[in-house]
Amino acid sequence: MIYDKIENLENYEGRNKNLDTVIQYIKAHNYSELPTGKTLIKDDVFVNVFEYEIEENQFPPFEFHELFGDVHLVVTNQEIINSTQRENVKITTPYDIDSDAGLGNAEKFESCLLDQNHFYVAFPEDAHRVKVYAGERKIKKIVFKFKIV
């Protein structure tokens, strides 16, 4: 897991060639203008743009992936992402290779405030819970997906 200020994003280049593609894309493009839905960046890199509302006191399950890592950015407002090591998750929905996702619950986790100044990266060893209320209901969010190589 990486949680840092966007201005420090380039410090994480060199860890994964597809993560490097995401970092270079973020630096070179106005990602906030991407259309809602899925956009292919490269064969092993794509981005999903979401707009949704968050409810107070609702806590979705943690999710985890094996094939792809995530880079989360918020364009409007803010949300909390809870993050933990995958080993801390009690699995409720087993991993499915077709969706590259599994779900579960965890009692031990860190909380990260995701706003326009910060980013969050999840790797296969991480589990994360998104859409946790942080004072704003309407969120526009971007999630870059990069294949782990």
HELIX and SHEET records of a PDB file:
HELIX    1   1 ILE A    6  TYR A   12  5                                   7    
HELIX    2   2 LYS A   17  ALA A   28  1                                  12    
HELIX    3   3 TYR A   31  GLU A   33  5                                   3    
HELIX    4   4 ARG A   86  ASN A   88  5                                   3    
SHEET    1   A 6 ILE A   2  LYS A   5  0                                        
SHEET    2   A 6 HIS A 118  ALA A 122 -1                                        
SHEET    3   A 6 PHE A  68  THR A  76 -1                                        
SHEET    4   A 6 LYS A 138  LYS A 147 -1                                        
SHEET    5   A 6 VAL A  45  GLU A  53 -1                                        
SHEET    6   A 6 GLY A  37  LYS A  42 -1                                        
SHEET    1   B 3 PHE A  62  PHE A  64  0                                        
SHEET    2   B 3 ALA A 101  ASN A 105 -1                                        
SHEET    3   B 3 LYS A  90  ASP A  96 -1                                        
SHEET    1   C 3 GLU A 110  LEU A 114  0                                        
SHEET    2   C 3 GLU A  79  GLN A  85 -1                                        
SHEET    3   C 3 ASP A 126  VAL A 132 -1                                        
END                                                                             
